[in-house]
Amino acid sequence: MSYALEKDCRVLAPTHDAIAKTFLVGAWFRHEAWAQAHPDLVNRFRAVMRETARWANTHHDESSKILEKYMKLTTAPEMRRVPFAETVDRAQVQALIDMAAKYGALKSAFPAADLLLPDR
């Protein structure tokens, strides 16, 4: 967003606000049978992703360099960044499910808990 606004782009409407104030933008999913066959890998992956998010959220200078390298963007210290999720907030996932059902991308809404591992 910072880059676009610097290039004289403007916000026509805060479209994401129609979903929720905050919501999950991306997530990793696993196949149930595979997860049951590899519980140690699932738990290790989950722990690594959480720790990586914590690191990126608390080391902006270092994580900015990684973003610059792979996203081909220039980051500035004052640049607003979306935080990496360190935990999954079921309400943020539910907002997306409800919106998708409301506009027909899903046949009906369902509990976000149906998609998520139990809290740990």
C-alpha atoms as one frame of an Amber mdcrd trajectory, in Angstrom:
protein
   0.000   0.000   0.000   2.807   2.391   0.883   4.418   1.808  -2.505   1.148
   2.383  -4.379   0.375   5.582  -2.494   3.863   6.909  -3.267   3.102   6.377
  -6.973   0.040   8.672  -6.789  -2.463   5.842  -6.473  -5.387   6.475  -4.181
  -7.755   4.392  -2.141 -11.224   4.406  -3.680 -12.807   2.516  -0.808 -11.563
   0.548   2.177 -12.894  -2.705   0.737 -11.230  -4.948   3.287 -13.160  -3.174
   6.036 -16.319  -4.773   4.618 -15.001  -8.159   5.751 -13.775  -7.263   9.231
 -11.420  -4.895  11.017  -8.822  -7.678  11.001  -8.937 -11.041   9.272  -6.652
 -13.843   8.239  -5.100 -13.274   4.820  -3.279 -16.572   4.380  -2.926 -19.906
   6.101  -1.451 -23.369   5.761  -3.752 -26.385   5.574  -3.067 -30.089   5.876
  -4.848 -33.237   4.775  -6.292 -35.057   7.782  -4.987 -38.520   6.874  -1.482
 -37.184   6.262  -1.549 -35.181   9.504  -2.612 -38.230  11.506   0.218 -40.230
   9.963   2.795 -37.488  10.679   1.826 -35.737  13.946   5.426 -34.889  14.822
   5.964 -33.084  11.512   2.678 -31.200  11.901   3.651 -30.032  15.389   7.174
 -29.072  14.352   5.897 -27.141  11.312   3.364 -25.344  13.471   6.065 -24.396
  16.004   8.458 -23.180  13.308   5.783 -21.046  11.628   4.821 -19.476  14.982
   8.436 -18.731  15.888   9.133 -17.318  12.424   6.147 -14.980  12.749   7.310
 -13.827  16.179  10.787 -13.169  14.829   9.543 -11.240  11.789   7.199  -9.138
  13.917   9.971  -8.180  16.337  12.857  -7.823  13.866  11.522  -5.391  11.285
  14.915  -4.318   9.964  16.058  -7.872   9.288  12.705  -9.099   7.990  12.448
  -6.030   5.739  15.619  -7.134   3.964  14.051 -10.540   3.314  10.879  -8.893
   1.966  12.958  -6.667  -0.282  14.897  -9.617  -1.658  11.940 -11.851  -2.470
   9.168  -9.318  -3.138  11.398  -6.970  -5.135  10.144  -3.999  -3.108  11.977
  -1.257  -1.297  10.872  -0.995   2.309  11.193   2.089   4.466  11.342   2.202
   8.275   8.014   4.069   8.417   6.308   1.599   6.086   3.179   0.082   7.616
   3.339  -3.688   7.490   0.779  -6.352   8.106   1.834  -8.407  11.113   2.482
 -12.094  10.671  -0.017 -14.182  12.636   1.558 -15.830  15.665  -1.683 -17.598
  16.527  -4.903 -18.263  14.666  -7.854 -16.200  15.794 -10.972 -18.210  14.966
 -13.012 -15.003  14.674 -10.723 -13.754  11.894 -11.218 -16.992   9.974 -14.964
 -16.961  10.666 -15.268 -13.491   9.134 -13.943 -14.817   5.815 -16.162 -17.904
   5.889 -19.248 -15.813   6.617 -18.455 -13.321   3.851 -17.798 -16.117   1.344
 -21.135 -17.730   2.213 -22.980 -14.410   2.059 -21.801 -13.773  -1.511 -22.074
 -17.343  -2.789 -18.439 -18.427  -2.874 -19.475 -21.101  -0.350 -22.871 -22.798
  -0.241 -23.217 -22.029   3.451 -21.214 -20.853   6.413 -19.715 -23.324   8.873
 -17.733 -23.041  12.105 -14.126 -21.948  11.583 -13.160 -24.588  14.138 -13.925
 -27.210  11.470 -10.809 -26.031   9.581  -8.440 -25.493  12.467  -6.303 -27.635
  14.710  -7.156 -27.469  18.387  -5.507 -24.587  20.230  -2.103 -25.294  21.751
